[in-house]
Amino acid sequence: MKNKILFRYFLSVTLLLATPLAWAQAEVRYSLGAKLDVSTWEGDNPNNADFKAKAPMLGLEAKIQYANWFGGLILAGGEFKFDTLAPARPTNPLPAGSEPVTIKRGEVDLVLGYRFWPRIALFLDFKNVSNEWNSDGYKTEYNGLGLGISGHHPLSPKWVLFGNVGVVPMNIKADGQDVGDATRSALNIGFLYRIGQRANVSIGLQSQTQTDDYNNGLEQTHRVGALTFGINAAL
């Protein structure tokens, strides 16, 4: 219910501020990109035991812009091998000593935003995160709708400083069953370098923090940090 109210409020405000003149003068712009995240996934299990693993995550991006509106689809995935201790499963726990454990992690972001000011925008993020254990196919899935703010500041004709921050409340399912709720916050900051008129490369830092509150009263935290590299080209 909260997600629906948030979406309706955001849509109403942006429609009021999107003037007919802006729509008439606009043209549709498309772009495609790819990224590499050198990621570290760590956190604390309900018994305060730490887990940690590192892995690259590869991603693809597709973006569209029309007037002050913009949207995008971002896909990313990688496999994390936990040699000593893995994230505890909310249901069907693995037996003690079952490590090493490999978890396939996937992230999907569907973004819809509106640029209210020349360098500042607000956006909605429909986010899905899935974690699948390679040993037996056990899967946890997180879904939610959140709100964020993004901005950029030109440093020179070629270099741009950018950043965004957002919060997403999420529902947690394990093997298809509702097992709790989570709150995820994310911060990204980096530099973009323009290559000619239609392409750019970027480098940045990403930090995600998530707290899982399970229906059985237990709590688990996740932290994903990454050094990110990206390339993007207009079509």
C-alpha positions in Angstrom: 0.0 0.0 0.0 2.8 2.5 0.9 4.5 1.7 -2.5 1.2 2.5 -4.4 0.7 5.8 -2.5 4.4 6.8 -3.1 4.0 6.1 -6.9 0.7 8.0 -7.2 2.1 11.1 -5.4 5.3 11.1 -7.5 3.4 10.7 -10.8 0.9 13.5 -9.9 3.6 16.0 -9.1 5.6 15.3 -12.1 2.6 15.5 -14.4 1.8 18.9 -13.0 5.3 20.2 -13.6 5.7 18.7 -17.1 4.6 21.7 -19.2 3.2 21.3 -22.8 6.0 23.5 -24.1 8.7 21.1 -22.7 7.0 18.1 -24.4 6.7 19.9 -27.7 10.4 20.8 -27.9 11.7 17.4 -26.7 13.0 14.5 -28.6 13.4 10.9 -27.6 17.0 9.8 -26.8 18.1 6.2 -26.3 21.4 4.7 -25.0 22.9 1.4 -24.2 25.7 0.5 -21.8 27.6 -2.1 -19.9 29.3 -2.1 -16.5 31.6 -4.1 -14.3 31.3 -4.0 -10.5 34.2 -5.4 -8.4 32.0 -6.2 -5.5 32.3 -7.3 -1.8 29.3 -8.8 -0.2 29.4 -9.1 3.6 27.2 -8.9 6.6 26.0 -10.4 9.9 23.9 -13.4 10.5 21.2 -13.6 13.3 23.8 -15.2 15.6 26.2 -12.2 14.9 28.5 -14.4 12.8 30.1 -12.5 10.0 30.1 -13.6 6.3 32.1 -12.1 3.4 32.9 -12.9 -0.2 34.2 -11.0 -3.3 33.2 -11.4 -6.9 32.8 -9.4 -10.1 29.3 -8.5 -11.2 28.6 -7.8 -14.9 25.7 -5.6 -15.9 23.8 -4.2 -18.9 21.9 -0.9 -19.0 19.2 0.5 -21.4 18.0 4.1 -21.0 15.5 6.4 -22.5 14.9 10.2 -22.1 12.1 12.4 -23.2 11.8 16.0 -22.2 12.6 16.0 -18.4 11.4 12.4 -18.0 13.9 9.5 -18.0 13.7 5.8 -17.5 16.0 2.8 -17.5 16.5 -0.9 -17.1 19.6 -2.2 -15.3 20.6 -5.9 -15.0 23.5 -7.2 -13.0 24.7 -10.6 -11.9 27.6 -12.5 -10.4 28.5 -15.6 -8.3 29.9 -15.2 -4.8 31.8 -18.1 -3.2 31.7 -18.1 0.7 34.6 -20.2 1.9 34.1 -20.1 5.6 30.6 -18.8 6.4 27.7 -17.9 4.1 24.5 -15.9 4.7 22.1 -17.8 6.9 19.0 -19.0 5.1 15.7 -17.9 6.7 14.2 -21.3 6.0 15.7 -24.7 5.3 19.1 -23.9 6.9 22.2 -25.7 5.5 23.9 -28.1 7.9 27.0 -26.9 9.8 30.2 -27.3 7.9 28.6 -27.2 4.5 30.9 -24.5 3.2 32.2 -23.5 0.7 28.9 -22.2 -0.6 28.4 -20.4 -3.9 25.5 -18.0 -4.3 24.3 -16.7 -7.6 23.2 -13.1 -7.1 21.1 -11.1 -9.6 19.8 -7.5 -9.4 17.2 -5.8 -11.6 16.3 -2.1 -11.4 13.5 -0.5 -13.4 13.9 3.3 -13.0 11.4 6.1 -13.7 12.5 9.7 -13.0 11.9 13.4 -13.6 14.4 16.2 -13.7 13.0 18.9 -11.6 16.0 21.2 -11.8 18.8 21.3 -14.4 21.2 19.1 -12.4 18.9 17.4 -9.8 16.3 14.7 -10.4 14.0 12.5 -8.4 13.3 8.9 -9.4 11.4 5.7 -8.5 13.2 2.4 -8.4 11.3 -0.8 -8.9 14.0 -3.3 -7.6 14.4 -7.0 -7.5 17.3 -8.9 -5.9 17.6 -12.7 -6.1 20.1 -15.0 -4.3 20.2 -18.7 -5.4 22.4 -21.4 -3.7 24.1 -23.5 -6.4 24.2 -26.5 -4.0 20.4 -27.2 -4.0 18.7 -24.3 -5.9 17.4 -22.7 -2.7 16.3 -19.1 -3.5 15.6 -15.9 -1.7 14.0 -13.0 -3.5 13.6 -9.3 -2.5 11.1 -7.0 -4.3 10.2 -3.3 -3.6 9.6 0.2 -4.8 11.7 3.0 -3.5 12.5 6.7 -4.0 15.9 8.3 -4.8 17.6 11.6 -5.8 20.4 12.0 -8.3 22.5 14.8 -9.4 25.6 15.8 -11.5 28.0 18.7 -11.6 30.2 19.4 -14.7 33.9 19.8 -13.8 35.0 20.6 -17.3 33.8 20.0 -20.9 34.9 16.4 -20.6 34.5 15.5 -16.9 31.3 15.3 -14.8 30.9 14.5 -11.1 27.7 12.4 -10.5 26.0 10.8 -7.5 22.7 9.3 -6.3 21.1 8.1 -3.1 18.0 6.1 -2.6 16.0 3.9 -0.1 13.8 0.9 -1.0 11.5 -1.0 1.4 11.3 -4.6 0.2 9.4 -7.8 0.8 11.4 -11.0 1.3 10.4 -14.4 -0.1 12.2 -17.7 0.4 11.4 -20.6 -1.9 8.2 -18.6 -2.8 7.1 -18.1 0.8 6.7 -14.7 2.5 9.3 -14.6 5.3 9.8 -10.9 6.2 10.6 -7.4 5.2 13.8 -5.5 4.4 15.0 -1.9 4.1 17.7 -1.2 1.6 19.7 2.1 1.2 22.2 2.8 -1.6 24.8 5.5 -2.3 26.7 5.9 -5.6 29.3 8.5 -6.5 31.7 8.8 -9.3 33.2 10.5 -12.3 32.1 10.4 -16.0 34.4 11.2 -18.9 32.8 12.1 -22.3 34.3 10.4 -25.4 33.1 12.5 -28.3 29.5 13.5 -28.6 27.8 10.1 -28.2 29.7 8.0 -25.7 31.2 8.1 -22.2 33.0 6.0 -19.6 32.7 6.2 -15.9 34.3 5.1 -12.6 32.8 5.2 -9.2 32.1 3.7 -5.8 28.8 2.0 -4.8 27.6 1.2 -1.3 24.4 -0.8 -0.4 23.2 -1.6 3.1 20.2 -3.8 3.8 18.5 -5.0 7.0 16.3 -8.1 6.9 13.6 -8.4 9.6 12.2 -11.9 9.4 8.8 -13.0 10.6 10.3 -15.3 13.2 11.9 -12.3 15.0 15.5 -12.7 13.7 17.5 -10.0 11.9 20.2 -10.2 9.3 22.3 -7.4 7.7 23.9 -7.3 4.3 26.4 -4.8 2.9 27.5 -4.7 -0.7 30.3 -2.4 -1.8 31.8 -2.1 -5.2 34.3 -0.3 -7.4 32.3 0.3 -10.6 33.4 0.8 -14.2 30.9 1.6 -17.0 30.6 2.5 -20.7 27.6 4.1 -22.3 26.7 5.0 -25.9 23.8 7.0 -27.4 22.0 5.3 -30.3 
